[in-house]
Amino acid sequence: MPSEEELYQEHILDHYEDPFHRGHLTSATHAHEDKNPLCGDVVRIELELNDDGKIKNVYFDGQGCVISQASASMLIEEMYGKTVDELKSFSAEDMLALYGPRLTPNRQKCCLLSWKVLQSAVHSPVNETED
């Protein structure tokens, strides 16, 4: 029987190798991209919010280590269909718990990159109309 750590690692590799909603969202209403300057990981998140403040659709893309990319996939799957208020109340501690294994402070930055990008994306509308 596999250990708890082995199960977590398998779950993480599943998200890395077969990510949830990785790609581009042409109907995005909000988007943000950021990088971790220490290691070069990059994550972009594109959201489609409906009029009720609910996440109608969400995709991510990026490049970087297994931790940054797998955690982005996990976060996108967790937030799919949630409200903006639920998204805003999802804390860094919640993100680290969602990821699973304990990480060193430098590796926590890899895990939290997508969380930071998502928190900013909700405040970053795209295609604003110009007068």
Backbone atoms as SQL, in Angstrom:
CREATE TABLE atoms (id INTEGER PRIMARY KEY, chain TEXT, resi INTEGER, resn TEXT, atom TEXT, x REAL, y REAL, z REAL);
INSERT INTO atoms VALUES
  (1, 'A', 1, 'MET', 'N', 0.850, -1.186, 0.000),
  (2, 'A', 1, 'MET', 'CA', 0.000, 0.000, 0.000),
  (3, 'A', 1, 'MET', 'C', 0.893, 1.246, 0.000),
  (4, 'A', 2, 'PRO', 'N', 0.619, 2.218, -0.915),
  (5, 'A', 2, 'PRO', 'CA', 1.473, 3.400, -0.985),
  (6, 'A', 2, 'PRO', 'C', 1.305, 4.296, 0.251),
  (7, 'A', 3, 'SER', 'N', 2.390, 4.995, 0.575),
  (8, 'A', 3, 'SER', 'CA', 2.346, 5.922, 1.704),
  (9, 'A', 3, 'SER', 'C', 1.562, 7.176, 1.308),
  (10, 'A', 4, 'GLU', 'N', 1.215, 7.968, 2.320),
  (11, 'A', 4, 'GLU', 'CA', 0.488, 9.209, 2.058),
  (12, 'A', 4, 'GLU', 'C', 1.316, 10.138, 1.165),
  (13, 'A', 5, 'GLU', 'N', 2.628, 10.195, 1.412),
  (14, 'A', 5, 'GLU', 'CA', 3.498, 11.044, 0.600),
  (15, 'A', 5, 'GLU', 'C', 3.512, 10.585, -0.855),
  (16, 'A', 6, 'GLU', 'N', 3.542, 9.257, -1.076),
  (17, 'A', 6, 'GLU', 'CA', 3.527, 8.734, -2.441),
  (18, 'A', 6, 'GLU', 'C', 2.207, 9.061, -3.144),
  (19, 'A', 7, 'LEU', 'N', 1.095, 9.014, -2.396),
  (20, 'A', 7, 'LEU', 'CA', -0.198, 9.369, -2.976),
  (21, 'A', 7, 'LEU', 'C', -0.232, 10.827, -3.385),
  (22, 'A', 8, 'TYR', 'N', 0.297, 11.701, -2.511),
  (23, 'A', 8, 'TYR', 'CA', 0.359, 13.116, -2.853),
  (24, 'A', 8, 'TYR', 'C', 1.199, 13.332, -4.102),
  (25, 'A', 9, 'GLN', 'N', 2.347, 12.665, -4.150),
  (26, 'A', 9, 'GLN', 'CA', 3.218, 12.843, -5.306),
  (27, 'A', 9, 'GLN', 'C', 2.533, 12.373, -6.583),
  (28, 'A', 10, 'GLU', 'N', 1.803, 11.281, -6.519),
  (29, 'A', 10, 'GLU', 'CA', 1.080, 10.785, -7.688),
  (30, 'A', 10, 'GLU', 'C', 0.020, 11.794, -8.128),
  (31, 'A', 11, 'HIS', 'N', -0.719, 12.357, -7.152),
  (32, 'A', 11, 'HIS', 'CA', -1.749, 13.354, -7.439),
  (33, 'A', 11, 'HIS', 'C', -1.119, 14.592, -8.087),
  (34, 'A', 12, 'ILE', 'N', 0.019, 15.016, -7.578),
  (35, 'A', 12, 'ILE', 'CA', 0.717, 16.188, -8.114),
  (36, 'A', 12, 'ILE', 'C', 1.181, 15.910, -9.542),
  (37, 'A', 13, 'LEU', 'N', 1.772, 14.750, -9.768),
  (38, 'A', 13, 'LEU', 'CA', 2.231, 14.408, -11.118),
  (39, 'A', 13, 'LEU', 'C', 1.068, 14.282, -12.094),
  (40, 'A', 14, 'ASP', 'N', -0.073, 13.783, -11.620),
  (41, 'A', 14, 'ASP', 'CA', -1.263, 13.715, -12.481),
  (42, 'A', 14, 'ASP', 'C', -1.655, 15.112, -12.960),
  (43, 'A', 15, 'HIS', 'N', -1.646, 16.088, -12.039),
  (44, 'A', 15, 'HIS', 'CA', -1.999, 17.465, -12.405),
  (45, 'A', 15, 'HIS', 'C', -0.950, 18.089, -13.319),
  (46, 'A', 16, 'TYR', 'N', 0.297, 17.716, -13.137),
  (47, 'A', 16, 'TYR', 'CA', 1.362, 18.259, -13.986),
  (48, 'A', 16, 'TYR', 'C', 1.294, 17.680, -15.394),
  (49, 'A', 17, 'GLU', 'N', 1.095, 16.373, -15.485),
  (50, 'A', 17, 'GLU', 'CA', 1.104, 15.695, -16.787),
  (51, 'A', 17, 'GLU', 'C', -0.212, 15.825, -17.539),
  (52, 'A', 18, 'ASP', 'N', -1.315, 15.949, -16.827),
  (53, 'A', 18, 'ASP', 'CA', -2.638, 16.073, -17.446),
  (54, 'A', 18, 'ASP', 'C', -3.405, 17.185, -16.727),
  (55, 'A', 19, 'PRO', 'N', -2.989, 18.439, -16.949),
  (56, 'A', 19, 'PRO', 'CA', -3.571, 19.551, -16.180),
  (57, 'A', 19, 'PRO', 'C', -5.038, 19.823, -16.516),
  (58, 'A', 20, 'PHE', 'N', -5.724, 20.378, -15.531),
  (59, 'A', 20, 'PHE', 'CA', -7.127, 20.768, -15.668),
  (60, 'A', 20, 'PHE', 'C', -7.183, 22.144, -16.308),
  (61, 'A', 21, 'HIS', 'N', -7.876, 22.265, -17.425),
  (62, 'A', 21, 'HIS', 'CA', -8.116, 23.533, -18.111),
  (63, 'A', 21, 'HIS', 'C', -6.843, 24.328, -18.386),
  (64, 'A', 22, 'ARG', 'N', -5.878, 23.683, -18.968),
  (65, 'A', 22, 'ARG', 'CA', -4.675, 24.389, -19.399),
  (66, 'A', 22, 'ARG', 'C', -4.895, 24.841, -20.831),
  (67, 'A', 23, 'GLY', 'N', -4.631, 26.109, -21.077),
  (68, 'A', 23, 'GLY', 'CA', -4.780, 26.647, -22.422),
  (69, 'A', 23, 'GLY', 'C', -5.216, 28.091, -22.375),
  (70, 'A', 24, 'HIS', 'N', -5.889, 28.497, -23.424),
  (71, 'A', 24, 'HIS', 'CA', -6.313, 29.891, -23.586),
  (72, 'A', 24, 'HIS', 'C', -7.837, 29.959, -23.596),
  (73, 'A', 25, 'LEU', 'N', -8.392, 30.981, -22.977),
  (74, 'A', 25, 'LEU', 'CA', -9.842, 31.171, -22.900),
  (75, 'A', 25, 'LEU', 'C', -10.219, 32.400, -23.719),
  (76, 'A', 26, 'THR', 'N', -10.759, 32.179, -24.915),
  (77, 'A', 26, 'THR', 'CA', -11.072, 33.301, -25.805),
  (78, 'A', 26, 'THR', 'C', -12.193, 34.178, -25.263),
  (79, 'A', 27, 'SER', 'N', -13.040, 33.632, -24.395),
  (80, 'A', 27, 'SER', 'CA', -14.150, 34.409, -23.834),
  (81, 'A', 27, 'SER', 'C', -13.801, 35.058, -22.495),
  (82, 'A', 28, 'ALA', 'N', -12.506, 35.154, -22.178),
  (83, 'A', 28, 'ALA', 'CA', -12.080, 35.691, -20.882),
  (84, 'A', 28, 'ALA', 'C', -12.560, 37.125, -20.689),
  (85, 'A', 29, 'THR', 'N', -13.063, 37.396, -19.496),
  (86, 'A', 29, 'THR', 'CA', -13.429, 38.757, -19.104),
  (87, 'A', 29, 'THR', 'C', -12.362, 39.364, -18.205),
  (88, 'A', 30, 'HIS', 'N', -11.533, 38.511, -17.591),
  (89, 'A', 30, 'HIS', 'CA', -10.472, 38.945, -16.680),
  (90, 'A', 30, 'HIS', 'C', -9.248, 38.058, -16.892),
  (91, 'A', 31, 'ALA', 'N', -8.051, 38.637, -16.748),
  (92, 'A', 31, 'ALA', 'CA', -6.828, 37.860, -16.917),
  (93, 'A', 31, 'ALA', 'C', -5.668, 38.551, -16.213),
  (94, 'A', 32, 'HIS', 'N', -4.711, 37.740, -15.802),
  (95, 'A', 32, 'HIS', 'CA', -3.490, 38.277, -15.202),
  (96, 'A', 32, 'HIS', 'C', -2.380, 37.253, -15.379),
  (97, 'A', 33, 'GLU', 'N', -1.158, 37.753, -15.494),
  (98, 'A', 33, 'GLU', 'CA', 0.027, 36.906, -15.625),
  (99, 'A', 33, 'GLU', 'C', 1.114, 37.456, -14.713),
  (100, 'A', 34, 'ASP', 'N', 1.867, 36.559, -14.111),
  (101, 'A', 34, 'ASP', 'CA', 2.973, 36.976, -13.259),
  (102, 'A', 34, 'ASP', 'C', 4.032, 35.879, -13.279),
  (103, 'A', 35, 'LYS', 'N', 5.202, 36.227, -12.760),
  (104, 'A', 35, 'LYS', 'CA', 6.273, 35.239, -12.702),
  (105, 'A', 35, 'LYS', 'C', 6.971, 35.318, -11.356),
  (106, 'A', 36, 'ASN', 'N', 7.628, 34.233, -11.025),
  (107, 'A', 36, 'ASN', 'CA', 8.448, 34.166, -9.827),
  (108, 'A', 36, 'ASN', 'C', 9.860, 34.561, -10.258),
  (109, 'A', 37, 'PRO', 'N', 10.341, 35.749, -9.851),
  (110, 'A', 37, 'PRO', 'CA', 11.648, 36.198, -10.322),
  (111, 'A', 37, 'PRO', 'C', 12.805, 35.333, -9.825),
  (112, 'A', 38, 'LEU', 'N', 12.601, 34.573, -8.757),
  (113, 'A', 38, 'LEU', 'CA', 13.676, 33.737, -8.228),
  (114, 'A', 38, 'LEU', 'C', 13.983, 32.537, -9.121),
  (115, 'A', 39, 'CYS', 'N', 12.939, 31.989, -9.766),
  (116, 'A', 39, 'CYS', 'CA', 13.158, 30.761, -10.541),
  (117, 'A', 39, 'CYS', 'C', 12.674, 30.860, -11.984),
  (118, 'A', 40, 'GLY', 'N', 11.903, 31.892, -12.312),
  (119, 'A', 40, 'GLY', 'CA', 11.431, 32.059, -13.676),
  (120, 'A', 40, 'GLY', 'C', 10.099, 31.404, -13.996),
  (121, 'A', 41, 'ASP', 'N', 9.446, 30.767, -13.004),
  (122, 'A', 41, 'ASP', 'CA', 8.118, 30.188, -13.245),
  (123, 'A', 41, 'ASP', 'C', 7.162, 31.291, -13.693),
  (124, 'A', 42, 'VAL', 'N', 6.289, 30.979, -14.648),
  (125, 'A', 42, 'VAL', 'CA', 5.303, 31.923, -15.164),
  (126, 'A', 42, 'VAL', 'C', 3.938, 31.254, -15.150),
  (127, 'A', 43, 'VAL', 'N', 2.920, 32.007, -14.689),
  (128, 'A', 43, 'VAL', 'CA', 1.542, 31.525, -14.727),
  (129, 'A', 43, 'VAL', 'C', 0.652, 32.655, -15.229),
  (130, 'A', 44, 'ARG', 'N', -0.240, 32.325, -16.167),
  (131, 'A', 44, 'ARG', 'CA', -1.277, 33.246, -16.642),
  (132, 'A', 44, 'ARG', 'C', -2.614, 32.574, -16.388),
  (133, 'A', 45, 'ILE', 'N', -3.538, 33.344, -15.820),
  (134, 'A', 45, 'ILE', 'CA', -4.881, 32.831, -15.568),
  (135, 'A', 45, 'ILE', 'C', -5.886, 33.728, -16.272),
  (136, 'A', 46, 'GLU', 'N', -6.814, 33.096, -16.985),
  (137, 'A', 46, 'GLU', 'CA', -7.878, 33.798, -17.695),
  (138, 'A', 46, 'GLU', 'C', -9.214, 33.316, -17.156),
  (139, 'A', 47, 'LEU', 'N', -10.047, 34.273, -16.766),
  (140, 'A', 47, 'LEU', 'CA', -11.356, 33.978, -16.165),
  (141, 'A', 47, 'LEU', 'C', -12.477, 34.508, -17.037),
  (142, 'A', 48, 'GLU', 'N', -13.595, 33.817, -17.012),
  (143, 'A', 48, 'GLU', 'CA', -14.841, 34.349, -17.552),
  (144, 'A', 48, 'GLU', 'C', -15.819, 34.399, -16.387),
  (145, 'A', 49, 'LEU', 'N', -16.162, 35.633, -15.977),
  (146, 'A', 49, 'LEU', 'CA', -17.100, 35.818, -14.878),
  (147, 'A', 49, 'LEU', 'C', -18.479, 36.119, -15.454),
  (148, 'A', 50, 'ASN', 'N', -19.512, 35.544, -14.846),
  (149, 'A', 50, 'ASN', 'CA', -20.858, 35.862, -15.306),
  (150, 'A', 50, 'ASN', 'C', -21.394, 37.059, -14.524),
  (151, 'A', 51, 'ASP', 'N', -22.597, 37.505, -14.849),
  (152, 'A', 51, 'ASP', 'CA', -23.172, 38.699, -14.226),
  (153, 'A', 51, 'ASP', 'C', -23.457, 38.524, -12.746),
  (154, 'A', 52, 'ASP', 'N', -23.556, 37.276, -12.286),
  (155, 'A', 52, 'ASP', 'CA', -23.816, 37.004, -10.873),
  (156, 'A', 52, 'ASP', 'C', -22.535, 36.923, -10.047),
  (157, 'A', 53, 'GLY', 'N', -21.388, 37.201, -10.654),
  (158, 'A', 53, 'GLY', 'CA', -20.128, 37.141, -9.927),
  (159, 'A', 53, 'GLY', 'C', -19.634, 35.731, -9.695),
  (160, 'A', 54, 'LYS', 'N', -19.968, 34.853, -10.608),
  (161, 'A', 54, 'LYS', 'CA', -19.539, 33.456, -10.512),
  (162, 'A', 54, 'LYS', 'C', -18.540, 33.168, -11.628),
  (163, 'A', 55, 'ILE', 'N', -17.591, 32.285, -11.336),
  (164, 'A', 55, 'ILE', 'CA', -16.608, 31.894, -12.338),
  (165, 'A', 55, 'ILE', 'C', -17.274, 30.921, -13.308),
  (166, 'A', 56, 'LYS', 'N', -17.583, 31.420, -14.495),
  (167, 'A', 56, 'LYS', 'CA', -18.231, 30.606, -15.517),
  (168, 'A', 56, 'LYS', 'C', -17.223, 29.672, -16.181),
  (169, 'A', 57, 'ASN', 'N', -15.992, 30.179, -16.360),
  (170, 'A', 57, 'ASN', 'CA', -14.942, 29.372, -16.964),
  (171, 'A', 57, 'ASN', 'C', -13.596, 29.938, -16.544),
  (172, 'A', 58, 'VAL', 'N', -12.586, 29.092, -16.492),
  (173, 'A', 58, 'VAL', 'CA', -11.252, 29.529, -16.066),
  (174, 'A', 58, 'VAL', 'C', -10.206, 28.590, -16.664),
  (175, 'A', 59, 'TYR', 'N', -9.154, 29.182, -17.177),
  (176, 'A', 59, 'TYR', 'CA', -8.037, 28.443, -17.758),
  (177, 'A', 59, 'TYR', 'C', -6.726, 29.041, -17.263),
  (178, 'A', 60, 'PHE', 'N', -5.677, 28.245, -17.304),
  (179, 'A', 60, 'PHE', 'CA', -4.351, 28.744, -16.977),
  (180, 'A', 60, 'PHE', 'C', -3.378, 28.280, -18.043),
  (181, 'A', 61, 'ASP', 'N', -2.250, 28.976, -18.104),
  (182, 'A', 61, 'ASP', 'CA', -1.144, 28.543, -18.929),
  (183, 'A', 61, 'ASP', 'C', 0.127, 29.039, -18.263),
  (184, 'A', 62, 'GLY', 'N', 1.235, 28.519, -18.666),
  (185, 'A', 62, 'GLY', 'CA', 2.492, 28.951, -18.086),
  (186, 'A', 62, 'GLY', 'C', 3.591, 27.948, -18.316),
  (187, 'A', 63, 'GLN', 'N', 4.689, 28.223, -17.653),
  (188, 'A', 63, 'GLN', 'CA', 5.831, 27.330, -17.728),
  (189, 'A', 63, 'GLN', 'C', 6.572, 27.404, -16.411),
  (190, 'A', 64, 'GLY', 'N', 7.208, 26.307, -16.062),
  (191, 'A', 64, 'GLY', 'CA', 7.961, 26.286, -14.825),
  (192, 'A', 64, 'GLY', 'C', 8.036, 24.895, -14.238),
  (193, 'A', 65, 'CYS', 'N', 8.351, 24.857, -12.967),
  (194, 'A', 65, 'CYS', 'CA', 8.563, 23.591, -12.277),
  (195, 'A', 65, 'CYS', 'C', 7.250, 22.833, -12.058),
  (196, 'A', 66, 'VAL', 'N', 7.384, 21.591, -11.663),
  (197, 'A', 66, 'VAL', 'CA', 6.232, 20.738, -11.389),
  (198, 'A', 66, 'VAL', 'C', 5.325, 21.386, -10.338),
  (199, 'A', 67, 'ILE', 'N', 5.909, 21.955, -9.299),
  (200, 'A', 67, 'ILE', 'CA', 5.100, 22.545, -8.226),
  (201, 'A', 67, 'ILE', 'C', 4.256, 23.697, -8.748),
  (202, 'A', 68, 'SER', 'N', 4.846, 24.627, -9.488),
  (203, 'A', 68, 'SER', 'CA', 4.084, 25.790, -9.959),
  (204, 'A', 68, 'SER', 'C', 2.981, 25.392, -10.932),
  (205, 'A', 69, 'GLN', 'N', 3.257, 24.468, -11.823),
  (206, 'A', 69, 'GLN', 'CA', 2.281, 24.102, -12.841),
  (207, 'A', 69, 'GLN', 'C', 1.199, 23.169, -12.289),
  (208, 'A', 70, 'ALA', 'N', 1.572, 22.220, -11.445),
  (209, 'A', 70, 'ALA', 'CA', 0.581, 21.321, -10.841),
  (210, 'A', 70, 'ALA', 'C', -0.325, 22.086, -9.891),
  (211, 'A', 71, 'SER', 'N', 0.241, 22.999, -9.110),
  (212, 'A', 71, 'SER', 'CA', -0.589, 23.762, -8.169),
  (213, 'A', 71, 'SER', 'C', -1.554, 24.672, -8.919),
  (214, 'A', 72, 'ALA', 'N', -1.142, 25.201, -10.081),
  (215, 'A', 72, 'ALA', 'CA', -2.055, 26.012, -10.897),
  (216, 'A', 72, 'ALA', 'C', -3.241, 25.169, -11.355),
  (217, 'A', 73, 'SER', 'N', -2.970, 23.959, -11.813),
  (218, 'A', 73, 'SER', 'CA', -4.030, 23.059, -12.244),
  (219, 'A', 73, 'SER', 'C', -4.978, 22.733, -11.088),
  (220, 'A', 74, 'MET', 'N', -4.404, 22.447, -9.919),
  (221, 'A', 74, 'MET', 'CA', -5.221, 22.136, -8.732),
  (222, 'A', 74, 'MET', 'C', -6.108, 23.318, -8.353),
  (223, 'A', 75, 'LEU', 'N', -5.529, 24.521, -8.389),
  (224, 'A', 75, 'LEU', 'CA', -6.282, 25.714, -8.020),
  (225, 'A', 75, 'LEU', 'C', -7.413, 25.984, -8.998),
  (226, 'A', 76, 'ILE', 'N', -7.133, 25.869, -10.288),
  (227, 'A', 76, 'ILE', 'CA', -8.158, 26.109, -11.307),
  (228, 'A', 76, 'ILE', 'C', -9.310, 25.124, -11.136),
  (229, 'A', 77, 'GLU', 'N', -8.986, 23.873, -10.882),
  (230, 'A', 77, 'GLU', 'CA', -10.031, 22.865, -10.670),
  (231, 'A', 77, 'GLU', 'C', -10.851, 23.198, -9.424),
  (232, 'A', 78, 'GLU', 'N', -10.195, 23.641, -8.366),
  (233, 'A', 78, 'GLU', 'CA', -10.872, 23.980, -7.106),
  (234, 'A', 78, 'GLU', 'C', -11.783, 25.197, -7.250),
  (235, 'A', 79, 'MET', 'N', -11.374, 26.178, -8.030),
  (236, 'A', 79, 'MET', 'CA', -12.117, 27.440, -8.138),
  (237, 'A', 79, 'MET', 'C', -13.198, 27.415, -9.214),
  (238, 'A', 80, 'TYR', 'N', -13.170, 26.421, -10.088),
  (239, 'A', 80, 'TYR', 'CA', -14.145, 26.347, -11.179),
  (240, 'A', 80, 'TYR', 'C', -15.565, 26.357, -10.616),
  (241, 'A', 81, 'GLY', 'N', -16.382, 27.319, -11.050),
  (242, 'A', 81, 'GLY', 'CA', -17.772, 27.407, -10.622),
  (243, 'A', 81, 'GLY', 'C', -17.996, 28.150, -9.317),
  (244, 'A', 82, 'LYS', 'N', -16.929, 28.599, -8.672),
  (245, 'A', 82, 'LYS', 'CA', -17.067, 29.320, -7.403),
  (246, 'A', 82, 'LYS', 'C', -17.431, 30.777, -7.671),
  (247, 'A', 83, 'THR', 'N', -17.830, 31.479, -6.622),
  (248, 'A', 83, 'THR', 'CA', -18.118, 32.900, -6.743),
  (249, 'A', 83, 'THR', 'C', -16.841, 33.699, -6.536),
  (250, 'A', 84, 'VAL', 'N', -16.869, 34.957, -6.942),
  (251, 'A', 84, 'VAL', 'CA', -15.729, 35.842, -6.730),
  (252, 'A', 84, 'VAL', 'C', -15.450, 35.978, -5.231),
  (253, 'A', 85, 'ASP', 'N', -16.498, 36.041, -4.419),
  (254, 'A', 85, 'ASP', 'CA', -16.299, 36.133, -2.964),
  (255, 'A', 85, 'ASP', 'C', -15.593, 34.896, -2.423),
  (256, 'A', 86, 'GLU', 'N', -15.960, 33.715, -2.919),
  (257, 'A', 86, 'GLU', 'CA', -15.283, 32.485, -2.493),
  (258, 'A', 86, 'GLU', 'C', -13.817, 32.499, -2.933),
  (259, 'A', 87, 'LEU', 'N', -13.579, 32.983, -4.144),
  (260, 'A', 87, 'LEU', 'CA', -12.219, 33.088, -4.644),
  (261, 'A', 87, 'LEU', 'C', -11.391, 34.018, -3.758),
  (262, 'A', 88, 'LYS', 'N', -11.948, 35.182, -3.423),
  (263, 'A', 88, 'LYS', 'CA', -11.221, 36.157, -2.605),
  (264, 'A', 88, 'LYS', 'C', -10.951, 35.638, -1.197),
  (265, 'A', 89, 'SER', 'N', -11.827, 34.798, -0.678),
  (266, 'A', 89, 'SER', 'CA', -11.635, 34.297, 0.687),
  (267, 'A', 89, 'SER', 'C', -10.722, 33.065, 0.740),
  (268, 'A', 90, 'PHE', 'N', -10.347, 32.535, -0.405),
  (269, 'A', 90, 'PHE', 'CA', -9.436, 31.389, -0.464),
  (270, 'A', 90, 'PHE', 'C', -8.032, 31.903, -0.161),
  (271, 'A', 91, 'SER', 'N', -7.479, 31.524, 0.969),
  (272, 'A', 91, 'SER', 'CA', -6.224, 32.096, 1.469),
  (273, 'A', 91, 'SER', 'C', -4.990, 31.349, 0.978),
  (274, 'A', 92, 'ALA', 'N', -3.842, 31.946, 1.228),
  (275, 'A', 92, 'ALA', 'CA', -2.571, 31.289, 0.916),
  (276, 'A', 92, 'ALA', 'C', -2.460, 29.973, 1.683),
  (277, 'A', 93, 'GLU', 'N', -2.908, 29.966, 2.919),
  (278, 'A', 93, 'GLU', 'CA', -2.886, 28.736, 3.723),
  (279, 'A', 93, 'GLU', 'C', -3.781, 27.674, 3.098),
  (280, 'A', 94, 'ASP', 'N', -4.943, 28.104, 2.581),
  (281, 'A', 94, 'ASP', 'CA', -5.835, 27.172, 1.885),
  (282, 'A', 94, 'ASP', 'C', -5.138, 26.576, 0.657),
  (283, 'A', 95, 'MET', 'N', -4.395, 27.413, -0.055),
  (284, 'A', 95, 'MET', 'CA', -3.686, 26.958, -1.251),
  (285, 'A', 95, 'MET', 'C', -2.626, 25.921, -0.894),
  (286, 'A', 96, 'LEU', 'N', -1.851, 26.194, 0.142),
  (287, 'A', 96, 'LEU', 'CA', -0.812, 25.246, 0.563),
  (288, 'A', 96, 'LEU', 'C', -1.431, 23.928, 1.023),
  (289, 'A', 97, 'ALA', 'N', -2.587, 24.003, 1.696),
  (290, 'A', 97, 'ALA', 'CA', -3.280, 22.788, 2.136),
  (291, 'A', 97, 'ALA', 'C', -3.816, 22.010, 0.927),
  (292, 'A', 98, 'LEU', 'N', -4.325, 22.726, -0.072),
  (293, 'A', 98, 'LEU', 'CA', -4.824, 22.082, -1.291),
  (294, 'A', 98, 'LEU', 'C', -3.700, 21.332, -1.995),
  (295, 'A', 99, 'TYR', 'N', -2.523, 21.937, -2.042),
  (296, 'A', 99, 'TYR', 'CA', -1.377, 21.303, -2.701),
  (297, 'A', 99, 'TYR', 'C', -0.985, 20.010, -1.992),
  (298, 'A', 100, 'GLY', 'N', -0.922, 20.060, -0.659),
  (299, 'A', 100, 'GLY', 'CA', -0.654, 18.828, 0.086),
  (300, 'A', 100, 'GLY', 'C', 0.666, 18.793, 0.813),
  (301, 'A', 101, 'PRO', 'N', 1.713, 18.267, 0.196),
  (302, 'A', 101, 'PRO', 'CA', 2.982, 18.098, 0.912),
  (303, 'A', 101, 'PRO', 'C', 3.540, 19.425, 1.422),
  (304, 'A', 102, 'ARG', 'N', 4.198, 19.358, 2.575),
  (305, 'A', 102, 'ARG', 'CA', 4.825, 20.562, 3.111),
  (306, 'A', 102, 'ARG', 'C', 5.995, 20.958, 2.224),
  (307, 'A', 103, 'LEU', 'N', 6.168, 22.268, 2.070),
  (308, 'A', 103, 'LEU', 'CA', 7.198, 22.792, 1.189),
  (309, 'A', 103, 'LEU', 'C', 8.102, 23.753, 1.947),
  (310, 'A', 104, 'THR', 'N', 9.341, 23.861, 1.499),
  (311, 'A', 104, 'THR', 'CA', 10.239, 24.865, 2.064),
  (312, 'A', 104, 'THR', 'C', 9.719, 26.247, 1.663),
  (313, 'A', 105, 'PRO', 'N', 10.146, 27.307, 2.356),
  (314, 'A', 105, 'PRO', 'CA', 9.662, 28.654, 2.004),
  (315, 'A', 105, 'PRO', 'C', 9.881, 29.028, 0.536),
  (316, 'A', 106, 'ASN', 'N', 11.025, 28.674, -0.036),
  (317, 'A', 106, 'ASN', 'CA', 11.253, 28.987, -1.454),
  (318, 'A', 106, 'ASN', 'C', 10.317, 28.210, -2.362),
  (319, 'A', 107, 'ARG', 'N', 10.036, 26.967, -2.042),
  (320, 'A', 107, 'ARG', 'CA', 9.123, 26.157, -2.857),
  (321, 'A', 107, 'ARG', 'C', 7.664, 26.584, -2.636),
  (322, 'A', 108, 'GLN', 'N', 7.358, 27.142, -1.465),
  (323, 'A', 108, 'GLN', 'CA', 6.012, 27.678, -1.238),
  (324, 'A', 108, 'GLN', 'C', 5.717, 28.791, -2.242),
  (325, 'A', 109, 'LYS', 'N', 6.733, 29.569, -2.601),
  (326, 'A', 109, 'LYS', 'CA', 6.542, 30.638, -3.591),
  (327, 'A', 109, 'LYS', 'C', 6.132, 30.058, -4.933),
  (328, 'A', 110, 'CYS', 'N', 6.662, 28.900, -5.280),
  (329, 'A', 110, 'CYS', 'CA', 6.267, 28.218, -6.519),
  (330, 'A', 110, 'CYS', 'C', 4.788, 27.829, -6.454),
  (331, 'A', 111, 'CYS', 'N', 4.395, 27.279, -5.332),
  (332, 'A', 111, 'CYS', 'CA', 3.018, 26.829, -5.138),
  (333, 'A', 111, 'CYS', 'C', 2.039, 28.006, -5.110),
  (334, 'A', 112, 'LEU', 'N', 2.441, 29.106, -4.501),
  (335, 'A', 112, 'LEU', 'CA', 1.540, 30.255, -4.306),
  (336, 'A', 112, 'LEU', 'C', 1.479, 31.193, -5.508),
  (337, 'A', 113, 'LEU', 'N', 2.325, 30.974, -6.515),
  (338, 'A', 113, 'LEU', 'CA', 2.305, 31.857, -7.682),
  (339, 'A', 113, 'LEU', 'C', 0.928, 31.896, -8.337),
  (340, 'A', 114, 'SER', 'N', 0.345, 30.752, -8.605),
  (341, 'A', 114, 'SER', 'CA', -0.975, 30.722, -9.258),
  (342, 'A', 114, 'SER', 'C', -2.042, 31.354, -8.376),
  (343, 'A', 115, 'TRP', 'N', -1.944, 31.172, -7.064),
  (344, 'A', 115, 'TRP', 'CA', -2.903, 31.783, -6.136),
  (345, 'A', 115, 'TRP', 'C', -2.813, 33.310, -6.228),
  (346, 'A', 116, 'LYS', 'N', -1.596, 33.835, -6.242),
  (347, 'A', 116, 'LYS', 'CA', -1.411, 35.289, -6.360),
  (348, 'A', 116, 'LYS', 'C', -1.961, 35.794, -7.692),
  (349, 'A', 117, 'VAL', 'N', -1.698, 35.065, -8.755),
  (350, 'A', 117, 'VAL', 'CA', -2.171, 35.469, -10.082),
  (351, 'A', 117, 'VAL', 'C', -3.700, 35.462, -10.124),
  (352, 'A', 118, 'LEU', 'N', -4.317, 34.445, -9.560),
  (353, 'A', 118, 'LEU', 'CA', -5.782, 34.372, -9.545),
  (354, 'A', 118, 'LEU', 'C', -6.387, 35.521, -8.745),
  (355, 'A', 119, 'GLN', 'N', -5.792, 35.843, -7.597),
  (356, 'A', 119, 'GLN', 'CA', -6.292, 36.949, -6.773),
  (357, 'A', 119, 'GLN', 'C', -6.215, 38.272, -7.539),
  (358, 'A', 120, 'SER', 'N', -5.195, 38.437, -8.378),
  (359, 'A', 120, 'SER', 'CA', -5.060, 39.653, -9.193),
  (360, 'A', 120, 'SER', 'C', -5.959, 39.617, -10.420),
  (361, 'A', 121, 'ALA', 'N', -6.141, 38.443, -11.002),
  (362, 'A', 121, 'ALA', 'CA', -6.936, 38.321, -12.230),
  (363, 'A', 121, 'ALA', 'C', -8.364, 38.804, -12.038),
  (364, 'A', 122, 'VAL', 'N', -8.930, 38.548, -10.880),
  (365, 'A', 122, 'VAL', 'CA', -10.315, 38.937, -10.639),
  (366, 'A', 122, 'VAL', 'C', -10.479, 40.460, -10.651),
  (367, 'A', 123, 'HIS', 'N', -9.367, 41.186, -10.479),
  (368, 'A', 123, 'HIS', 'CA', -9.385, 42.646, -10.500),
  (369, 'A', 123, 'HIS', 'C', -8.811, 43.208, -11.799),
  (370, 'A', 124, 'SER', 'N', -8.613, 42.360, -12.797),
  (371, 'A', 124, 'SER', 'CA', -7.949, 42.766, -14.037),
  (372, 'A', 124, 'SER', 'C', -8.816, 42.456, -15.260),
  (373, 'A', 125, 'PRO', 'N', -9.828, 43.304, -15.507),
  (374, 'A', 125, 'PRO', 'CA', -10.679, 43.069, -16.680),
  (375, 'A', 125, 'PRO', 'C', -9.905, 43.201, -17.996),
  (376, 'A', 126, 'VAL', 'N', -10.321, 42.437, -18.974),
  (377, 'A', 126, 'VAL', 'CA', -9.736, 42.521, -20.318),
  (378, 'A', 126, 'VAL', 'C', -10.755, 43.137, -21.244),
  (379, 'A', 127, 'ASN', 'N', -10.265, 43.638, -22.367),
  (380, 'A', 127, 'ASN', 'CA', -11.149, 44.216, -23.404),
  (381, 'A', 127, 'ASN', 'C', -12.088, 45.281, -22.860),
  (382, 'A', 128, 'GLU', 'N', -11.544, 46.173, -22.028),
  (383, 'A', 128, 'GLU', 'CA', -12.386, 47.275, -21.552),
  (384, 'A', 128, 'GLU', 'C', -12.754, 48.134, -22.741),
  (385, 'A', 129, 'THR', 'N', -13.987, 48.600, -22.760),
  (386, 'A', 129, 'THR', 'CA', -14.433, 49.421, -23.881),
  (387, 'A', 129, 'THR', 'C', -13.800, 50.793, -23.785),
  (388, 'A', 130, 'GLU', 'N', -13.390, 51.289, -24.930),
  (389, 'A', 130, 'GLU', 'CA', -12.788, 52.617, -24.988),
  (390, 'A', 130, 'GLU', 'C', -13.797, 53.564, -25.592),
  (391, 'A', 131, 'ASP', 'N', -13.864, 54.748, -25.015),
  (392, 'A', 131, 'ASP', 'CA', -14.812, 55.757, -25.530),
  (393, 'A', 131, 'ASP', 'C', -14.164, 56.674, -26.521);
